[in-house]
Amino acid sequence: MTPPTDLVPAQAAARLDRYTVIDVRSPGEYASGHLPGAHNIPLGDLHQALPELKAAAARGELLMVCASGNRSATAGTELAAADIPAATLVGGTTAWAAQGHPLQPSEGAPAAWAMERQVRLAAGSLVVLGLAAGTRFKGARWLAAGIGAGLVFSAVTNTCGMAAALTRLPHNRPRPADLSATLEALQQEQ
């Protein structure tokens, strides 16, 4: 098992034409902007796509990408366990865009908010709701406290339960045809 190679955005940009780029974010995140030429295979569907990814890796190098680098590192580890070599983009699309590299929006797809933005909206709304309801019902303040504690836990463990829950919303979930089309495109790519 060879661990995935970590690439910073400048390294990946210099050799982007050599990679088959796999974006493991949710379809909503992918639609909001991805590396040029990237294919969307959400992390939860990665195991199903292993045969196509193995074939793509035999033709050339794979680059795994997500928003911050955490999910792509997980994907790289899963691929390494299946003896599929891959590189991961350190800092993900956030670092890519911050260094001035272009993100390509999906054609015809509605602009969805990035998962981090969705989490901030949900967490902030629940805190405000808990505090507002707490003026009438004292126990409602525990909602704000619970969300705050969840955010602290999220930061300490570098995980996010709220993002996992939001990923299940319809606008963030892949339709079966999306994954099928991606896998078909991977098979046809040379």
PEMO-V332237 format. One record per residue. N is the residue number from 1. RES is the residue in one small letter. SS is DSSP state (hx for helix, st for strand, lp for the rest). BURIAL is b if it has 9 or more other ideal C-beta (glycine too) atoms within 8 Angstrom, else e. D_FIRST is the distance of its C-alpha to the first C-alpha in Angstrom with 2 decimals. Layout:
n | res | ss | burial | d_first
N | RES | SS | BURIAL | D_FIRST
N | RES | SS | BURIAL | D_FIRST
//
This chain:
n | res | ss | burial | d_first
1 | m | lp | e | 0.00
2 | t | lp | e | 3.80
3 | p | lp | e | 6.36
4 | p | lp | b | 9.31
5 | t | st | e | 12.22
6 | d | st | e | 15.44
7 | l | st | b | 18.62
8 | v | lp | b | 22.15
9 | p | hx | b | 24.64
10 | a | hx | e | 26.40
11 | q | hx | e | 23.34
12 | a | hx | b | 22.49
13 | a | hx | b | 26.20
14 | a | hx | e | 26.56
15 | r | lp | e | 23.98
16 | l | hx | b | 24.31
17 | d | hx | e | 25.62
18 | r | hx | e | 22.39
19 | y | st | b | 20.34
20 | t | st | b | 20.37
21 | v | st | b | 20.82
22 | i | st | b | 19.86
23 | d | st | b | 21.90
24 | v | lp | b | 20.79
25 | r | lp | b | 24.14
26 | s | lp | b | 26.94
27 | p | hx | b | 29.20
28 | g | hx | b | 31.95
29 | e | hx | b | 29.98
30 | y | hx | b | 28.75
31 | a | hx | b | 32.38
32 | s | hx | b | 33.61
33 | g | lp | e | 31.74
34 | h | st | b | 28.42
35 | l | lp | b | 27.07
36 | p | lp | e | 28.93
37 | g | lp | e | 27.51
38 | a | lp | b | 24.97
39 | h | st | b | 24.24
40 | n | st | b | 24.44
41 | i | lp | b | 21.96
42 | p | lp | b | 22.50
43 | l | hx | b | 19.61
44 | g | hx | e | 21.18
45 | d | hx | b | 21.07
46 | l | lp | b | 17.50
47 | h | hx | e | 16.52
48 | q | hx | e | 19.59
49 | a | hx | b | 18.66
50 | l | hx | b | 15.20
51 | p | hx | e | 16.91
52 | e | hx | b | 18.75
53 | l | hx | b | 15.90
54 | k | hx | b | 13.93
55 | a | hx | b | 17.29
56 | a | hx | b | 17.88
57 | a | hx | b | 14.64
58 | a | hx | e | 15.81
59 | r | hx | e | 19.10
60 | g | lp | e | 18.07
61 | e | st | b | 16.10
62 | l | st | b | 15.62
63 | l | st | b | 16.96
64 | m | st | b | 16.79
65 | v | st | b | 20.07
66 | c | lp | b | 22.07
67 | a | lp | b | 25.17
68 | s | lp | b | 23.95
69 | g | lp | b | 20.20
70 | n | hx | b | 19.42
71 | r | hx | b | 18.80
72 | s | hx | b | 16.85
73 | a | hx | b | 14.50
74 | t | hx | b | 14.20
75 | a | hx | b | 13.70
76 | g | hx | b | 10.97
77 | t | hx | b | 9.06
78 | e | hx | b | 10.09
79 | l | hx | b | 9.13
80 | a | hx | b | 5.48
81 | a | hx | e | 5.86
82 | a | lp | e | 7.84
83 | d | lp | e | 5.90
84 | i | lp | b | 8.53
85 | p | lp | b | 8.70
86 | a | lp | b | 11.29
87 | a | st | b | 13.53
88 | t | st | b | 15.56
89 | l | st | b | 19.26
90 | v | lp | b | 20.27
91 | g | lp | b | 23.41
92 | g | hx | b | 23.18
93 | t | hx | b | 26.33
94 | t | hx | b | 28.47
95 | a | hx | b | 27.54
96 | w | hx | b | 27.63
97 | a | hx | b | 31.19
98 | a | hx | e | 32.28
99 | q | lp | b | 31.66
100 | g | lp | e | 33.90
101 | h | lp | b | 31.52
102 | p | lp | e | 32.80
103 | l | lp | b | 31.73
104 | q | st | b | 32.78
105 | p | lp | b | 34.38
106 | s | lp | e | 34.02
107 | e | lp | e | 37.09
108 | g | lp | e | 39.44
109 | a | lp | e | 37.37
110 | p | lp | e | 39.24
111 | a | lp | e | 38.23
112 | a | lp | b | 36.33
113 | w | lp | b | 35.88
114 | a | lp | b | 32.55
115 | m | hx | b | 31.14
116 | e | hx | e | 31.95
117 | r | hx | e | 35.53
118 | q | hx | b | 35.78
119 | v | hx | b | 34.72
120 | r | hx | e | 37.31
121 | l | hx | b | 39.98
122 | a | hx | b | 39.33
123 | a | hx | b | 39.11
124 | g | hx | e | 42.14
125 | s | hx | e | 44.14
126 | l | hx | b | 43.51
127 | v | hx | b | 44.51
128 | v | hx | e | 47.68
129 | l | hx | b | 48.47
130 | g | hx | b | 48.07
131 | l | hx | b | 50.31
132 | a | hx | e | 52.88
133 | a | hx | b | 53.09
134 | g | hx | b | 53.26
135 | t | lp | e | 56.66
136 | r | lp | e | 58.03
137 | f | lp | e | 55.74
138 | k | hx | e | 54.58
139 | g | hx | e | 51.63
140 | a | hx | b | 50.09
141 | r | hx | b | 49.11
142 | w | hx | e | 46.34
143 | l | hx | b | 44.59
144 | a | hx | b | 44.44
145 | a | hx | b | 43.36
146 | g | hx | b | 40.59
147 | i | hx | b | 39.23
148 | g | hx | b | 39.46
149 | a | hx | e | 37.61
150 | g | hx | b | 34.89
151 | l | hx | b | 34.55
152 | v | hx | e | 34.31
153 | f | hx | e | 31.64
154 | s | hx | b | 29.74
155 | a | hx | e | 29.93
156 | v | hx | e | 28.96
157 | t | hx | e | 25.89
158 | n | lp | e | 24.93
159 | t | lp | e | 25.18
160 | c | lp | e | 28.09
161 | g | hx | e | 29.55
162 | m | hx | b | 32.25
163 | a | hx | b | 29.89
164 | a | hx | e | 28.18
165 | a | hx | e | 31.72
166 | l | hx | b | 32.88
167 | t | lp | b | 29.98
168 | r | lp | e | 31.64
169 | l | lp | e | 34.90
170 | p | hx | e | 35.92
171 | h | hx | e | 35.75
172 | n | hx | b | 32.11
173 | r | lp | b | 30.94
174 | p | lp | b | 29.84
175 | r | lp | e | 32.15
176 | p | hx | e | 30.61
177 | a | hx | e | 31.91
178 | d | hx | b | 30.01
179 | l | hx | b | 26.55
180 | s | hx | e | 27.89
181 | a | hx | e | 29.30
182 | t | hx | b | 26.10
183 | l | hx | b | 24.07
184 | e | hx | e | 26.96
185 | a | hx | b | 27.01
186 | l | hx | b | 23.31
187 | q | hx | e | 24.10
188 | q | hx | e | 27.15
189 | e | lp | e | 25.66
190 | q | lp | e | 25.40
//
